[in-house]
Amino acid sequence: MSDQKDEDVTALYWNNYTSVVILTLVSYEYLLLLEKEVKYVWKRRWSLMTCLYLIVRYLGLFLALIIGCWGGLLYMPQSVSYDLIVLIEWGFSVYFCLGEVILIWRLYAISDQSKRLLYILLGLLLPIIALLIWTDVYLYSRPSSLSVNEVVTPTVTYCSPSFNIGPIFAIYTSIPIICYDIFLVVLAIATLVKHLRERRNIKMRPNTYVIMIVRHHIMYFVLNLTNQILQTILWANVSAPVMSLSELFNDTAPFILAPRLIISVWDTHARETCIHVSTTFADCVCWTSPPTFDSEVELEVIALDSREDA
């Protein structure tokens, strides 16, 4: 009995330490990006990518704050704790889908805005969304698979999640998601290789944003792969330190990385001197090639204007 109490106290300490780190990291990250967010979002005309940025930014902040307060840091009744953990898991799925949409939109941008590719990628995403809905219903919305236990210690009472089935279902559901992410990252790398060959043939330097977006695809793939592995680990009977560290990564890294990947494109654009400005990448992008003109008349007008300025 005393050993069980010691384990409960240890789990409480790990939960509280993890919660403090989550709240600190997310709050600090929010303050770091606030100035750039005001500059690139609130003071400019909104686009689709702007809306996606705001959703992932504040949905992630909302989920991180709930996660940080859940458990032993603040006391919550058992029924409230269960409802919140179900909300958190559904929120994770929504956040993941939004991240995939951002990757698809960026991939569409660097693939000459191919409508066919866009429709194919979105069509392949629909089964993944259906799988996530089934996972949230079967694994996270049933007390028989995921429940919340109220733990009483000599000093405090807190709630702890209980994963009642093994990791086998989580493993099976993660395989299609990982395969889809592999498909996206391979497609992004193939697009980059094609772009580099084309630029080498015409002796022009590669487009900065194509390289950046492919790099973001690789980073996000590594993040999602790690997230799926750690999410599966939670369903195994692991120790409190392993569970807390896994939750620390899952509850901070996606919420920090996704907004940064979006805003870094805007920030890079603002620091460059552009020859030609395009909206191909959903907001603004500097192309390394010179502008093209629709007619010789337009060229003559520009030439005359330049002579008058001289």
N, C-alpha and C positions, 0 to 999 in steps of 0.2 A: 504493500500500500504506500509506504514511504517512497519507494522507487518511482511509482506512478506520479506522486505529487512532485517529486524532483523533476521528472520529465515535463510535467505541465508548467512548472515555473520556468524551466529552461526554454520551452517553446514560447512562453509569454515574453521572456526577455528578447529572444530572437525576433519575434513579431514586432515588438516595440522598436527595437533598433532598426529593423528594416523599414518600418513605417516612417520613422524620423528621416532616414536617408532618402526615401521616396519623396516625401514632402519637400525636403531641402533641395534635392536635385531639380525637381520639376519647377519649383518656385524660382530658383536661381536661373534656370534655362528660360523661363518666361520673361524675366527681367532683362536677360541678355538680348533676346530677340525683339523686345518691345519697340525699341527705337527704329529698327529696320522694318518692323511690321507697320508702324505708323507711316513711314516713308514710302514703302512700296505697296501698301494695301489701302490704308485709310485716306491717303492723299491722292489716289489715282482712281481712274475709272475701273470698275470691277469687270472681271472676265470669268470664264469657267474655272480657270486655274486659281483665281483669287478666291472663289467660293469654296473650292476644294481645300485650299489652304486654311481658310477660316474654320471649316468643319473639322478637319483633322487636328487643328491647333486647339480648339476649345473643347471638342469632344475628348481629346486626349487629356487635357487639363482637368476636365470634369471627372473622368474615370480615375485619374491618378489621385485626385483629392479624396474621392470615396475610398479607394484602396488604402491610402495612407491612414485614414481614420478608422477603417474597418478592423475588427479584431480586438486587441487588448488596449490600444491607445485610447479609445473612447468606448465606454460601455454602451452596448446596444442590446435590446432584448433579442432573444433567439429568433423570433419570427421576423423581426426587422433585419437581422443579420442574414437570414436565408434569402429574403427578397433582394437585398442588396447584392449578394454574391451572384444571384441569377442575373440581375441587371448588369453587373460587371462583365460576366461571361458573354452575354448578348452584345454588350457594348464593344467587347474585343472583336467579335465577329464583324460588326458594322465597320469598325476602324480598319480591320484587315481588308475588307472589300473596297473601302475608299482608297486605301493604299494601292491596291491592284488597279483600280481605275486610273489613278495618277500615273502609274507605270505604263498602262496601256496608252494613255493620252500622249505621254512623252514619246513612246515608241512610234505612235502614229505620226508625230511631228517630224521625227528624223527619218521616216520612211516615205518621204515625198507626199505626205498626207494621203496615203492610200486608203480609200474608203473600204475597199474589199478587206484589207488587213484589219482595219478597225472593227468591222462587223464580225470577222472571224474571231478575233480576240475577245470581243464582248460576248459572242455566242458561246465560246468555250468557258467563259467566266460564269455563265448561268448555272451549269451543273455544280460548280464549286460553291456558289451561293446556296443552292438547294442542299448540298452536303453539309454546309455550315449550319443551316437551319435545322436539319435533322440532328446534327451533333448537339446543338444547343437544347433541343427538345429532349433527346434521349439521354444525354450524359449530364447536362447541367440543370435541367428543369424538373427532374424527378428526384424526390427525397430518397428513393431506393438506391440511386447511383451517387448522388451528391447531397450531403446533408450537413447540418451545422450542429455541433455539440456545445453545450454550455459547460465550461470548465470552471470549477470552484477551487481556488487556492486560498491559503491562509490570509492573503492580503487583498486579493482582487478576484472578481468574477469576469470572465471573458468568454467569447465564442470562438470556436476553431472549426475550420472546414474538415469534413470527413469524406474521403474518396472511397466509396464502398465497393467498387468493382476494380478489377485489375487494369493494367495499361493496354490490353490487347485491342480494345475498341478505339482508343485514342491513336494507337499505331496505325490501324487500318484507315481511319479517317484522315490521317495526316499524309498518307502516301499520295493520293490524287492532288492534294494542295502542293506538295513538294514537286511533283511532276509538272504541274502547271507553271510553277515558278522557274523550274529548270528550262521549260520551253520559252518563257519570256526572256530569260537572261541569254540563252543561246541565240535567240532571234536578234536581241540587241547587239551581241558581239558580231554576228554575221553582218548586220547592217553597218557596224563600224568598219569591219574589214572591207566591205564593198566601198564605203565612203573613202577610206584611205587609198584604195587602189585608184579610184576615179581622180582624186586630187593629185596623186603621184603622176598619173598620165598627163595631166594638164599643168603639172609643175606648180601647184598651189598648196599652201599650207592647209592642214585639216581644219575643219570648223571646230572652234573651241567648244561649242555647246553640244555637238554630237559626242565628242569625247567625254564631256562632263556627264551627260545623261546616261551614257553606257556605264560609266563608272558608278553612277548612282544606282543603276539596275543591279550591278554586281554587289554593291554594299547592301541593298535592300534584300537581295536574295540570301546573302549570308545571315542577315538579321532574321528573316522569316524561317530559314532552316534551323537556326539556333532556337528560335522561339518555339517551333514545333517539337523539337527534341526535348526542351525543358518542360513544355506543356505535357508531354507524355510522361516524363519523369514524375510529375506531381501525382499521377494515378498509381504509382508504385508506393509501397510502404517505405518511404525514405525518412531519414532523420530530420529533426527540426532545422539544423543548420543548412542542409542541402535544400530543403523545401524553401526556406527563407531566401537563400541566395538565388534560387531559380526564380522565385516570384519577384525578387528585386530586379533582375534583368528584364523579365517579361513586362513588368509594370513601369519601367522607365525608358528603356532603349527605344521602343517603337514611338513613344510620345515625344521623344527628343529628336530622333533622326528624321522622321517623315517631314515635319515642318521645315527643318533645316535644309533638306534636299530641295524643297521647292524654292525657298527664299534665296538659296545660294545662286540660282540661275539669275534671278533679278539683280542680286548684288554684284555679280560678275559683269552683267551687262552695264550697270551704272558706272563701273570703273573703266570701261573700255571706250576708245575712240572709234566710232563705227563708220565704215564706208557706206553701208547700206543697212537700213533698219527694216526688219520684217516682223510679222506677227505669227510666223509659222509655229513657234514653240509656245503657243497659247497665250503669250503676253508680249514679249519683246525679245528679239534676238539680233545680234550683229552677225551678218554674213561677211565672210572674208572676200567674196567676189564683188566686183563693182556693180552698180545698179544697171538694170536693163530698161530700155525705153521702147515705147510702143511704136514710135514713128520717127522718121528723120526730122520732121518739123519740130518735134519736142527737143531733139538734139540741137537744132539750130537756135531755138529760143534760149536754151541754156548757154550755148556758146556766146550769143549776143549779150546776155545778162552778165556773163563773166567779163566780157570786154568792157562793158560800161562800168563795172565795179573797178576794173583796173585803171 
